[in-house]
Amino acid sequence: MNKERTTRGSIVFAGTFDDELISGIDQPIHCVHTVFDAIGELATCVTSDLVEAVVIDENLITTNPIAAIDAVRRVDPNAVVVVMGGEENTDHADANVPKDTTASRLTAAILNAKSKPSNQDVIGDVDLDAVLGISDETMIVRDSSPLGDVDLVRALMHDPTSFKEVLVELLKQETGWSFCAVVDDSSCAPKTAQVAPLRYGHTEHGILAAIGSSQSELTRWARWAACWLEMSRKQRQLKLLAYQDELSGAWNRRFLRTCFTRELQIARDQRRPLTVMLFDIDDFKQYNDKWGHDAGDEIIREVVRLLRTIIRKGDHVCRIGGDEFAVLFCDPEPPREAGSNHPTTIEILAKRFREQVANASFPSLGDEATGILSISGGLATFPWDGMDVDSILRTADERLFQSKRQGKNSISIGREL
Amino acid sequence: MTEKTSNLDSRCVVLVPKDRADTARQLAQKHQLRASIEHEPSLAMAELCLLHQKYKMDGAWGDSPKAPQLLLVHAKEFSQLEQMLVAVRKYLPHAIVSELRDGRLESVENLGAVVDSLKEPPITRSEDVDADELSMLLDQTPHEPDE
């Protein structure tokens, strides 16, 4: 499978460098005189020529190296910052190389710095109910009337994060205990409190601690509370099963539609863009046929793992078909305020992901398989490419096929269809 | 290294030495500016670039175009000021750069020569004008050179 190797981003060289070094770099370069120029290059680069790294001559930043590097990172947090100098390098940079380094060593240093993982979409940390729009505190009307089982059900349905709190309040109301809490361990309970395990079958839910209760009364209520806590756990588990892809651990197509609909509404309300990237693995069937389905499964898992190393907190990776994926880029803080970190541009993320896949190794495919995998994708952004979920997904899909028609191993971003 | 006054409308970046930050804050308050006050030229450049990007993004939403503003307060104390202004002129040509002079904000027109413009213009004395030169200046017709 002879594919054109990926085109990498450009490198900005700020300062004075050896001609031999510059000529040995096998990617686009921009040579500038000052750090200010480097910042300007980063801020004004176009999507077709994104900056992968900024190499700074140490002599330019002797006054305040930390501020200079911070300034570069403010404009593009994902550009690799390399300081080239003598003995006294700064640890603040992503990489430090000596003045007499070679082009290949510099390239290796940049690649090495890039491979460090960033924020990941760890499903365990995601508030699934909030992401899917299930949480809705407004549905729960609190008044002075006594709590009942119905309040527990409402909390489970509309505001799962408050479930334990409602449970404890209900216990206090029913028993008249002066203190009641669900704690992880009996050592966390007050010394004067009675404690009872919250156990349902073999599942532990912590300890129920109370002051003003007899041990037998506490044990009886602990069994009752454990049933509710188990139901709450089961409900979360079922939601995960409904929205998660078992093979890759990514979210599934159902999640994409639910989450996309909700995020689109937020984007519309807050007047912010929302981007989706659809992509698939080029000629995936051939890998399955040649190396077997286990190898194919490994590719799927590895692609998701790679993708998680480049996305930001708040972005979501979804597997929506056999080898089809979607990434929902939910930038949490646009439009940015001056002084905060600039949101990483999605084009940079998409480009870096494609590069990572192209350079990844897959042990199940054998040594000869390194670098043969590629992806084709398409990006579409609200509001420019569509105003609703279907039209945005359709545009992204059309761009994906545009990438395929153009010879695969590319991600189509622009407006031409 | 960054501080903000954020309760006002107009945005700008202020570059000021750390020990003169009070002046910058007063300036921002007086002129109703929402300022990012920076004490390092590189960080001021970064903030200016980000402001430029924000305005570009706002423009895509149909907002009226705005130019990022940079205010210099006692900024000649920064040795890298001229380098920074050259970069501003090159990459952000629409940026408005002003300087605090004698309590007033004045536009810095020639960015590259800003350091020179802060100095008093040199006073030079020319030699006395002779009769021929005077005649030429008044009549605008030079005399024929002597044979």
Boltz contact constraints between the chains, C-beta under 6 A:
constraints:
  - contact:
      token1: [A, 34]
      token2: [B, 83]
      max_distance: 6.0
  - contact:
      token1: [A, 35]
      token2: [B, 42]
      max_distance: 6.0
  - contact:
      token1: [A, 36]
      token2: [B, 45]
      max_distance: 6.0
  - contact:
      token1: [A, 36]
      token2: [B, 83]
      max_distance: 6.0
  - contact:
      token1: [A, 36]
      token2: [B, 84]
      max_distance: 6.0
  - contact:
      token1: [A, 36]
      token2: [B, 87]
      max_distance: 6.0
  - contact:
      token1: [A, 37]
      token2: [B, 87]
      max_distance: 6.0
  - contact:
      token1: [A, 39]
      token2: [B, 45]
      max_distance: 6.0
  - contact:
      token1: [A, 39]
      token2: [B, 46]
      max_distance: 6.0
  - contact:
      token1: [A, 39]
      token2: [B, 49]
      max_distance: 6.0
  - contact:
      token1: [A, 40]
      token2: [B, 87]
      max_distance: 6.0
  - contact:
      token1: [A, 40]
      token2: [B, 91]
      max_distance: 6.0
  - contact:
      token1: [A, 43]
      token2: [B, 49]
      max_distance: 6.0
  - contact:
      token1: [A, 44]
      token2: [B, 91]
      max_distance: 6.0
  - contact:
      token1: [A, 64]
      token2: [B, 40]
      max_distance: 6.0
  - contact:
      token1: [A, 67]
      token2: [B, 40]
      max_distance: 6.0
  - contact:
      token1: [A, 67]
      token2: [B, 42]
      max_distance: 6.0
  - contact:
      token1: [A, 67]
      token2: [B, 43]
      max_distance: 6.0
  - contact:
      token1: [A, 68]
      token2: [B, 42]
      max_distance: 6.0
  - contact:
      token1: [A, 71]
      token2: [B, 42]
      max_distance: 6.0
  - contact:
      token1: [A, 71]
      token2: [B, 43]
      max_distance: 6.0
  - contact:
      token1: [A, 71]
      token2: [B, 46]
      max_distance: 6.0
  - contact:
      token1: [A, 74]
      token2: [B, 46]
      max_distance: 6.0
  - contact:
      token1: [A, 75]
      token2: [B, 46]
      max_distance: 6.0
  - contact:
      token1: [A, 75]
      token2: [B, 49]
      max_distance: 6.0
  - contact:
      token1: [A, 335]
      token2: [B, 54]
      max_distance: 6.0
  - contact:
      token1: [A, 335]
      token2: [B, 57]
      max_distance: 6.0
  - contact:
      token1: [A, 338]
      token2: [B, 36]
      max_distance: 6.0
  - contact:
      token1: [A, 338]
      token2: [B, 47]
      max_distance: 6.0
  - contact:
      token1: [A, 338]
      token2: [B, 50]
      max_distance: 6.0
  - contact:
      token1: [A, 338]
      token2: [B, 51]
      max_distance: 6.0
  - contact:
      token1: [A, 339]
      token2: [B, 2]
      max_distance: 6.0
  - contact:
      token1: [A, 339]
      token2: [B, 4]
      max_distance: 6.0
  - contact:
      token1: [A, 339]
      token2: [B, 36]
      max_distance: 6.0
  - contact:
      token1: [A, 342]
      token2: [B, 50]
      max_distance: 6.0
